[in-house]
């Protein structure tokens, strides 16, 4: 079976036409957890969960052999036997486990549904031939589902309808601003939405409410920092850096995100200098679900020239090297970098 999209998975579960084996992976922990709970709820006879549902954790010492043995047990009183196996390292199995899994996948029992839920395990098929092989094997026997960030319209719809269910109103522009503030992780977004709705106790959620209540992501904070630098406000940039460091943000993560912001600006600037739109880099690079980064970059890149941005990228590279070598205090490296970046803007 080819890889299922989320909508196809929903339809499959609604029709109760279950695959015998599922592999749930991807970047959205909320969606993976949601379907790891929904599949057994749909396929196990109500009231029979104690007999026909097993959740096995690799971190708790469960073995692959135990998972496959459980799938061979006939369900009590009809329905399906369902086994949810969390974070099993299917890409690094020993020879015996690999052989047993391959034999199982050739003819999985019709009476069972096995869900391999890669919760905290990072699965990157583009980078890993082993994971590509696992995905291909499970795809032949059942269904593989990559649960990543929904497209922009779906994400905004989830937020606006989520607000309605909680007795509040969230406009599309405000939902967009919430994603720019918090990021695109669904579990974080829905948590912040819950917080906002509790704060408002009904009525319309405004941009001011989001600014007052929502917790900013590292990316959003660094965008504010780069915005201050592009505007030549070094004092505000240093104050933001100080707060981020006091909040225990890792210096290398701060620098990496700042590098990303300047790369965005450089790409947008080159596109616009060539007569293309600010969104043109999305056709060449992966900005799926993060198109707002290009809008932010267009705002800031308009204040800087191509050569200035190249100089900034050189300074960022030097700071990255200094952090990796560890010969200087990270705070000192980052503070010096912000001063240097602001001096580029000032033309010094």
DRENDO-1510 file (C-alpha; in Angstrom, 1 decimal, always signed):
<recs>
REC; n; res; u; v; w
REC; 1; UNK; +0.0; +0.0; +0.0 .
REC; 2; UNK; +1.4; +3.5; -0.9 .
REC; 3; UNK; +2.0; +5.9; +1.9 .
REC; 4; UNK; -1.3; +7.2; +3.4 .
REC; 5; UNK; -2.0; +10.9; +3.7 .
REC; 6; UNK; -3.8; +11.9; +6.9 .
REC; 7; UNK; -7.1; +12.4; +5.1 .
REC; 8; UNK; -6.9; +8.9; +3.7 .
REC; 9; UNK; -6.1; +7.5; +7.2 .
REC; 10; UNK; -9.1; +9.3; +8.6 .
REC; 11; UNK; -11.3; +7.8; +5.8 .
REC; 12; UNK; -9.9; +4.3; +6.4 .
REC; 13; UNK; -10.6; +4.4; +10.2 .
REC; 14; UNK; -14.1; +5.8; +9.6 .
REC; 15; UNK; -14.9; +2.9; +7.2 .
REC; 16; UNK; -13.2; +0.5; +9.6 .
REC; 17; UNK; -11.1; -0.9; +6.7 .
REC; 18; UNK; -8.0; -1.3; +8.9 .
REC; 19; UNK; -4.6; -2.1; +7.6 .
REC; 20; UNK; -2.9; -5.0; +9.4 .
REC; 21; UNK; +0.2; -3.0; +10.2 .
REC; 22; UNK; +0.7; +0.8; +10.6 .
REC; 23; UNK; +3.9; +2.8; +10.9 .
REC; 24; UNK; +3.2; +6.3; +12.4 .
REC; 25; UNK; +6.1; +8.7; +12.1 .
REC; 26; UNK; +6.8; +12.3; +11.3 .
REC; 27; UNK; +7.5; +15.7; +13.0 .
REC; 28; UNK; +4.1; +16.3; +14.6 .
REC; 29; UNK; +4.0; +14.5; +18.0 .
REC; 30; UNK; +0.4; +15.6; +18.7 .
REC; 31; UNK; -0.9; +13.9; +15.5 .
REC; 32; UNK; +1.1; +10.7; +16.1 .
REC; 33; UNK; -0.2; +10.4; +19.6 .
REC; 34; UNK; -3.7; +11.1; +18.4 .
REC; 35; UNK; -3.8; +8.3; +15.9 .
REC; 36; UNK; -1.8; +5.9; +18.1 .
REC; 37; UNK; -4.8; +6.3; +20.5 .
REC; 38; UNK; -7.5; +6.5; +17.9 .
REC; 39; UNK; -6.6; +3.3; +16.0 .
REC; 40; UNK; -7.1; +0.9; +18.9 .
REC; 41; UNK; -10.3; +2.8; +19.9 .
REC; 42; UNK; -11.7; +2.1; +16.5 .
REC; 43; UNK; -10.6; -1.5; +16.0 .
REC; 44; UNK; -11.0; -3.0; +19.5 .
REC; 45; UNK; -14.5; -4.0; +20.6 .
REC; 46; UNK; -15.6; -1.6; +23.4 .
REC; 47; UNK; -15.3; -3.2; +26.8 .
REC; 48; UNK; -12.7; -5.7; +25.6 .
REC; 49; UNK; -9.7; -3.5; +25.9 .
REC; 50; UNK; -8.3; -5.5; +28.8 .
REC; 51; UNK; -8.2; -8.6; +26.6 .
REC; 52; UNK; -7.6; -7.2; +23.1 .
REC; 53; UNK; -5.4; -4.1; +23.5 .
REC; 54; UNK; -1.7; -4.1; +24.4 .
REC; 55; UNK; +0.6; -1.1; +24.5 .
REC; 56; UNK; +4.3; -2.0; +24.5 .
REC; 57; UNK; +7.2; +0.4; +25.2 .
REC; 58; UNK; +10.7; -0.4; +24.0 .
REC; 59; UNK; +12.0; +1.9; +26.7 .
REC; 60; UNK; +10.3; -0.4; +29.3 .
REC; 61; UNK; +12.1; -3.5; +28.0 .
REC; 62; UNK; +9.4; -4.9; +25.7 .
REC; 63; UNK; +10.9; -6.9; +22.8 .
REC; 64; UNK; +9.9; -7.1; +19.2 .
REC; 65; UNK; +9.3; -10.8; +19.7 .
REC; 66; UNK; +6.7; -10.0; +22.4 .
REC; 67; UNK; +5.0; -7.6; +20.0 .
REC; 68; UNK; +4.7; -10.1; +17.2 .
REC; 69; UNK; +3.7; -12.9; +19.5 .
REC; 70; UNK; +0.8; -10.8; +20.9 .
REC; 71; UNK; -0.4; -10.1; +17.3 .
REC; 72; UNK; -0.8; -13.9; +16.8 .
REC; 73; UNK; -3.2; -14.2; +19.8 .
REC; 74; UNK; -6.9; -14.4; +18.7 .
REC; 75; UNK; -9.0; -11.5; +20.0 .
REC; 76; UNK; -11.6; -12.4; +22.7 .
REC; 77; UNK; -15.3; -12.0; +21.7 .
REC; 78; UNK; -14.6; -10.7; +18.2 .
REC; 79; UNK; -13.2; -7.4; +16.9 .
REC; 80; UNK; -9.5; -7.0; +16.5 .
REC; 81; UNK; -6.4; -7.6; +18.7 .
REC; 82; UNK; -4.5; -4.3; +18.7 .
REC; 83; UNK; -0.9; -3.8; +19.7 .
REC; 84; UNK; +0.7; -0.4; +19.9 .
REC; 85; UNK; +4.5; -0.6; +19.9 .
REC; 86; UNK; +6.1; +2.6; +20.9 .
REC; 87; UNK; +9.6; +3.7; +19.7 .
REC; 88; UNK; +10.9; +0.3; +18.6 .
REC; 89; UNK; +14.2; +0.9; +16.7 .
REC; 90; UNK; +13.1; -0.9; +13.5 .
REC; 91; UNK; +16.1; +0.5; +11.6 .
REC; 92; UNK; +18.7; -1.1; +13.8 .
REC; 93; UNK; +17.2; -4.6; +14.6 .
REC; 94; UNK; +19.5; -7.5; +15.2 .
REC; 95; UNK; +19.6; -10.3; +12.7 .
REC; 96; UNK; +17.1; -12.5; +14.5 .
REC; 97; UNK; +14.6; -9.7; +15.0 .
REC; 98; UNK; +15.0; -8.6; +11.4 .
REC; 99; UNK; +14.3; -12.0; +10.1 .
REC; 100; UNK; +11.3; -12.4; +12.3 .
REC; 101; UNK; +9.8; -9.1; +11.3 .
REC; 102; UNK; +10.3; -9.8; +7.6 .
REC; 103; UNK; +8.5; -13.2; +8.1 .
REC; 104; UNK; +5.7; -11.5; +10.0 .
REC; 105; UNK; +5.2; -8.8; +7.4 .
REC; 106; UNK; +4.9; -11.4; +4.6 .
REC; 107; UNK; +1.6; -12.5; +6.1 .
REC; 108; UNK; +0.3; -10.5; +9.1 .
REC; 109; UNK; -2.7; -12.1; +10.8 .
REC; 110; UNK; -6.1; -10.7; +9.7 .
REC; 111; UNK; -7.3; -10.7; +13.3 .
REC; 112; UNK; -4.8; -8.1; +14.5 .
REC; 113; UNK; -3.7; -4.5; +14.0 .
REC; 114; UNK; -0.1; -3.7; +14.9 .
REC; 115; UNK; +0.8; +0.0; +15.2 .
REC; 116; UNK; +4.5; +0.9; +15.3 .
REC; 117; UNK; +4.3; +4.4; +16.8 .
REC; 118; UNK; +7.6; +6.3; +16.4 .
REC; 119; UNK; +6.9; +8.9; +19.0 .
REC; 120; UNK; +10.3; +10.3; +20.0 .
REC; 121; UNK; +12.3; +8.4; +17.4 .
REC; 122; UNK; +13.3; +10.7; +14.5 .
REC; 123; UNK; +12.6; +9.0; +11.2 .
REC; 124; UNK; +14.2; +10.7; +8.2 .
REC; 125; UNK; +13.8; +8.4; +5.1 .
REC; 126; UNK; +15.6; +10.9; +2.9 .
REC; 127; UNK; +18.8; +10.6; +5.0 .
REC; 128; UNK; +18.5; +6.9; +6.0 .
REC; 129; UNK; +18.5; +4.0; +3.6 .
REC; 130; UNK; +17.5; +1.7; +6.6 .
REC; 131; UNK; +14.4; +3.7; +7.3 .
REC; 132; UNK; +13.5; +3.7; +3.6 .
REC; 133; UNK; +13.8; -0.1; +3.7 .
REC; 134; UNK; +11.5; -0.3; +6.8 .
REC; 135; UNK; +9.0; +2.0; +5.3 .
REC; 136; UNK; +8.9; -0.1; +2.1 .
REC; 137; UNK; +8.5; -3.4; +4.0 .
REC; 138; UNK; +5.7; -2.1; +6.1 .
REC; 139; UNK; +4.1; -0.4; +3.2 .
REC; 140; UNK; +3.7; -3.7; +1.4 .
REC; 141; UNK; +2.1; -5.3; +4.4 .
REC; 142; UNK; +0.0; -2.4; +5.7 .
REC; 143; UNK; +0.2; +1.4; +5.8 .
REC; 144; UNK; +2.9; +4.0; +6.5 .
REC; 145; UNK; +1.7; +7.5; +7.6 .
REC; 146; UNK; +4.1; +10.5; +7.8 .
REC; 147; UNK; +2.4; +12.9; +10.1 .
REC; 148; UNK; +4.0; +16.3; +9.5 .
REC; 149; UNK; +2.9; +19.9; +9.8 .
REC; 150; UNK; -0.5; +20.3; +8.0 .
REC; 151; UNK; -0.7; +22.7; +5.1 .
REC; 152; UNK; -1.3; +26.4; +6.1 .
REC; 153; UNK; -5.0; +26.4; +5.5 .
REC; 154; UNK; -5.6; +23.2; +7.5 .
REC; 155; UNK; -3.6; +24.5; +10.4 .
REC; 156; UNK; -5.4; +27.8; +10.5 .
REC; 157; UNK; -8.8; +26.0; +10.2 .
REC; 158; UNK; -7.8; +23.8; +13.2 .
REC; 159; UNK; -7.1; +26.9; +15.3 .
REC; 160; UNK; -10.2; +28.8; +14.3 .
REC; 161; UNK; -12.6; +25.8; +14.8 .
REC; 162; UNK; -10.7; +24.9; +18.0 .
REC; 163; UNK; -11.4; +28.4; +19.4 .
REC; 164; UNK; -15.1; +28.1; +18.5 .
REC; 165; UNK; -15.4; +24.8; +20.4 .
REC; 166; UNK; -14.0; +26.5; +23.4 .
REC; 167; UNK; -16.5; +29.4; +23.2 .
REC; 168; UNK; -14.2; +32.0; +21.6 .
REC; 169; UNK; -13.6; +33.6; +18.2 .
REC; 170; UNK; -10.2; +33.5; +16.5 .
REC; 171; UNK; -10.0; +35.3; +13.1 .
REC; 172; UNK; -7.8; +34.0; +10.3 .
REC; 173; UNK; -5.3; +36.9; +10.7 .
REC; 174; UNK; -5.0; +36.3; +14.4 .
REC; 175; UNK; -4.6; +32.5; +13.9 .
REC; 176; UNK; -1.8; +33.3; +11.5 .
REC; 177; UNK; -0.2; +35.5; +14.1 .
REC; 178; UNK; -0.5; +32.8; +16.7 .
REC; 179; UNK; +1.4; +30.3; +14.5 .
REC; 180; UNK; +4.1; +33.0; +13.9 .
REC; 181; UNK; +4.4; +33.5; +17.7 .
REC; 182; UNK; +4.3; +29.9; +18.9 .
REC; 183; UNK; +5.5; +27.9; +15.9 .
REC; 184; UNK; +3.8; +25.1; +14.0 .
REC; 185; UNK; +4.0; +22.3; +16.6 .
REC; 186; UNK; +0.3; +21.3; +17.1 .
REC; 187; UNK; +0.6; +20.2; +20.7 .
REC; 188; UNK; +2.2; +23.6; +21.6 .
REC; 189; UNK; -0.4; +25.5; +19.4 .
REC; 190; UNK; -3.4; +23.8; +21.0 .
REC; 191; UNK; -1.9; +24.3; +24.4 .
REC; 192; UNK; -1.5; +28.0; +23.8 .
REC; 193; UNK; -5.0; +28.2; +22.3 .
REC; 194; UNK; -6.4; +26.5; +25.4 .
REC; 195; UNK; -4.6; +29.1; +27.5 .
REC; 196; UNK; -5.9; +32.0; +25.5 .
REC; 197; UNK; -9.5; +30.7; +25.6 .
REC; 198; UNK; -9.2; +30.4; +29.4 .
REC; 199; UNK; -7.8; +33.9; +29.6 .
REC; 200; UNK; -10.7; +35.4; +27.5 .
REC; 201; UNK; -13.6; +33.3; +28.9 .
REC; 202; UNK; -15.5; +33.8; +25.7 .
REC; 203; UNK; -15.4; +36.6; +23.0 .
REC; 204; UNK; -12.9; +37.5; +20.4 .
REC; 205; UNK; -9.2; +36.7; +20.7 .
REC; 206; UNK; -7.2; +39.6; +19.5 .
REC; 207; UNK; -3.5; +40.1; +18.5 .
REC; 208; UNK; -3.0; +42.0; +21.7 .
REC; 209; UNK; -4.3; +39.0; +23.7 .
REC; 210; UNK; -1.8; +36.7; +21.9 .
REC; 211; UNK; +1.1; +39.1; +22.6 .
REC; 212; UNK; +0.1; +39.3; +26.2 .
REC; 213; UNK; -0.5; +35.6; +26.9 .
REC; 214; UNK; +1.1; +33.3; +24.4 .
REC; 215; UNK; +4.6; +31.9; +25.0 .
REC; 216; UNK; +6.9; +32.9; +22.1 .
REC; 217; UNK; +8.9; +30.2; +20.3 .
REC; 218; UNK; +12.6; +30.5; +20.0 .
REC; 219; UNK; +12.2; +31.2; +16.3 .
REC; 220; UNK; +9.7; +34.1; +17.0 .
REC; 221; UNK; +12.1; +35.6; +19.6 .
REC; 222; UNK; +15.0; +35.4; +17.2 .
REC; 223; UNK; +12.9; +37.0; +14.5 .
REC; 224; UNK; +12.3; +39.9; +16.9 .
REC; 225; UNK; +16.1; +40.0; +17.5 .
REC; 226; UNK; +16.9; +40.0; +13.8 .
REC; 227; UNK; +14.2; +42.7; +13.2 .
REC; 228; UNK; +15.9; +44.9; +15.8 .
REC; 229; UNK; +19.3; +44.4; +14.1 .
REC; 230; UNK; +17.8; +45.2; +10.7 .
REC; 231; UNK; +16.4; +48.4; +12.1 .
REC; 232; UNK; +19.7; +49.3; +13.7 .
REC; 233; UNK; +18.5; +48.9; +17.3 .
REC; 234; UNK; +21.4; +47.1; +18.8 .
REC; 235; UNK; +20.4; +47.9; +22.4 .
REC; 236; UNK; +17.0; +46.1; +22.0 .
REC; 237; UNK; +18.8; +43.2; +20.3 .
REC; 238; UNK; +21.2; +42.8; +23.2 .
REC; 239; UNK; +18.3; +43.0; +25.7 .
REC; 240; UNK; +16.5; +40.3; +23.9 .
REC; 241; UNK; +19.6; +38.1; +23.8 .
REC; 242; UNK; +20.1; +38.6; +27.5 .
REC; 243; UNK; +16.5; +37.5; +28.2 .
REC; 244; UNK; +16.9; +34.4; +26.0 .
REC; 245; UNK; +20.1; +33.4; +27.7 .
REC; 246; UNK; +18.6; +33.9; +31.1 .
REC; 247; UNK; +15.7; +31.7; +30.0 .
REC; 248; UNK; +18.4; +29.0; +29.5 .
REC; 249; UNK; +18.1; +28.9; +25.7 .
REC; 250; UNK; +21.2; +27.1; +24.3 .
REC; 251; UNK; +23.6; +29.5; +22.6 .
REC; 252; UNK; +24.1; +27.2; +19.6 .
REC; 253; UNK; +20.4; +27.0; +19.1 .
REC; 254; UNK; +20.1; +30.8; +19.3 .
REC; 255; UNK; +22.9; +31.2; +16.7 .
REC; 256; UNK; +21.5; +28.5; +14.4 .
REC; 257; UNK; +18.1; +30.2; +14.4 .
REC; 258; UNK; +19.6; +33.6; +13.8 .
REC; 259; UNK; +21.7; +32.2; +10.9 .
REC; 260; UNK; +18.4; +30.8; +9.4 .
REC; 261; UNK; +16.8; +34.3; +9.7 .
REC; 262; UNK; +19.7; +35.9; +7.8 .
REC; 263; UNK; +19.7; +33.2; +5.2 .
REC; 264; UNK; +16.0; +33.8; +4.6 .
REC; 265; UNK; +16.7; +37.5; +4.2 .
REC; 266; UNK; +19.5; +36.8; +1.7 .
REC; 267; UNK; +17.4; +34.5; -0.4 .
REC; 268; UNK; +14.5; +36.9; -0.4 .
REC; 269; UNK; +16.8; +39.9; -1.3 .
REC; 270; UNK; +18.3; +38.0; -4.3 .
REC; 271; UNK; +14.9; +37.0; -5.5 .
REC; 272; UNK; +13.5; +40.5; -5.3 .
REC; 273; UNK; +16.7; +41.9; -7.0 .
REC; 274; UNK; +16.1; +39.5; -9.8 .
REC; 275; UNK; +12.5; +40.6; -10.3 .
REC; 276; UNK; +10.9; +37.7; -8.5 .
REC; 277; UNK; +8.4; +37.9; -5.5 .
REC; 278; UNK; +9.5; +37.4; -1.9 .
REC; 279; UNK; +7.8; +34.0; -2.0 .
REC; 280; UNK; +10.0; +32.7; -4.9 .
REC; 281; UNK; +12.5; +30.9; -2.6 .
REC; 282; UNK; +9.7; +28.6; -1.5 .
REC; 283; UNK; +9.8; +27.1; -5.0 .
REC; 284; UNK; +13.5; +26.2; -4.4 .
REC; 285; UNK; +13.7; +25.4; -0.7 .
REC; 286; UNK; +11.5; +23.8; +1.9 .
REC; 287; UNK; +9.3; +26.5; +3.4 .
REC; 288; UNK; +6.2; +24.3; +3.6 .
REC; 289; UNK; +4.1; +25.6; +6.5 .
REC; 290; UNK; +6.7; +28.3; +7.2 .
REC; 291; UNK; +5.9; +30.8; +4.4 .
REC; 292; UNK; +5.6; +33.5; +7.0 .
REC; 293; UNK; +9.4; +33.4; +7.4 .
REC; 294; UNK; +9.7; +34.8; +3.9 .
REC; 295; UNK; +7.3; +37.5; +4.7 .
REC; 296; UNK; +9.3; +38.4; +7.7 .
REC; 297; UNK; +12.5; +38.3; +5.7 .
REC; 298; UNK; +11.0; +40.6; +3.0 .
REC; 299; UNK; +10.2; +43.1; +5.7 .
REC; 300; UNK; +13.7; +43.1; +7.1 .
REC; 301; UNK; +15.7; +42.5; +3.9 .
REC; 302; UNK; +14.2; +45.7; +2.4 .
REC; 303; UNK; +16.3; +47.7; +4.9 .
REC; 304; UNK; +19.6; +46.1; +3.8 .
REC; 305; UNK; +21.6; +45.6; +0.6 .
REC; 306; UNK; +22.9; +42.4; -0.9 .
REC; 307; UNK; +26.5; +43.1; +0.1 .
REC; 308; UNK; +25.5; +44.0; +3.7 .
REC; 309; UNK; +23.7; +40.7; +4.0 .
REC; 310; UNK; +26.8; +38.8; +2.6 .
REC; 311; UNK; +28.9; +40.6; +5.2 .
REC; 312; UNK; +26.4; +39.5; +7.9 .
REC; 313; UNK; +26.5; +35.9; +6.8 .
REC; 314; UNK; +30.4; +36.0; +7.0 .
REC; 315; UNK; +30.1; +37.3; +10.6 .
REC; 316; UNK; +27.6; +34.6; +11.5 .
REC; 317; UNK; +29.9; +31.9; +10.1 .
REC; 318; UNK; +32.8; +33.3; +12.2 .
REC; 319; UNK; +30.6; +33.3; +15.3 .
REC; 320; UNK; +29.5; +29.7; +14.5 .
REC; 321; UNK; +33.1; +28.6; +14.3 .
REC; 322; UNK; +34.0; +30.3; +17.5 .
REC; 323; UNK; +31.1; +28.6; +19.4 .
REC; 324; UNK; +32.1; +25.2; +18.0 .
REC; 325; UNK; +35.7; +25.6; +19.0 .
REC; 326; UNK; +34.7; +26.7; +22.5 .
REC; 327; UNK; +37.6; +29.0; +23.0 .
REC; 328; UNK; +35.5; +31.9; +24.2 .
REC; 329; UNK; +32.5; +32.3; +26.5 .
REC; 330; UNK; +29.3; +31.8; +24.3 .
REC; 331; UNK; +27.6; +34.9; +25.7 .
REC; 332; UNK; +30.6; +37.0; +24.7 .
REC; 333; UNK; +30.6; +35.5; +21.2 .
REC; 334; UNK; +26.9; +36.3; +20.7 .
REC; 335; UNK; +27.1; +39.8; +22.2 .
REC; 336; UNK; +30.1; +40.7; +20.0 .
REC; 337; UNK; +28.2; +39.2; +17.0 .
REC; 338; UNK; +25.1; +41.4; +17.6 .
REC; 339; UNK; +27.3; +44.5; +17.9 .
REC; 340; UNK; +29.1; +43.6; +14.6 .
REC; 341; UNK; +25.8; +42.9; +12.8 .
REC; 342; UNK; +24.4; +46.3; +14.0 .
REC; 343; UNK; +27.6; +48.0; +12.8 .
REC; 344; UNK; +27.1; +46.5; +9.3 .
REC; 345; UNK; +23.6; +48.1; +9.3 .
REC; 346; UNK; +25.1; +51.4; +10.5 .
REC; 347; UNK; +27.6; +51.3; +7.6 .
REC; 348; UNK; +30.7; +51.2; +9.9 .
</recs>
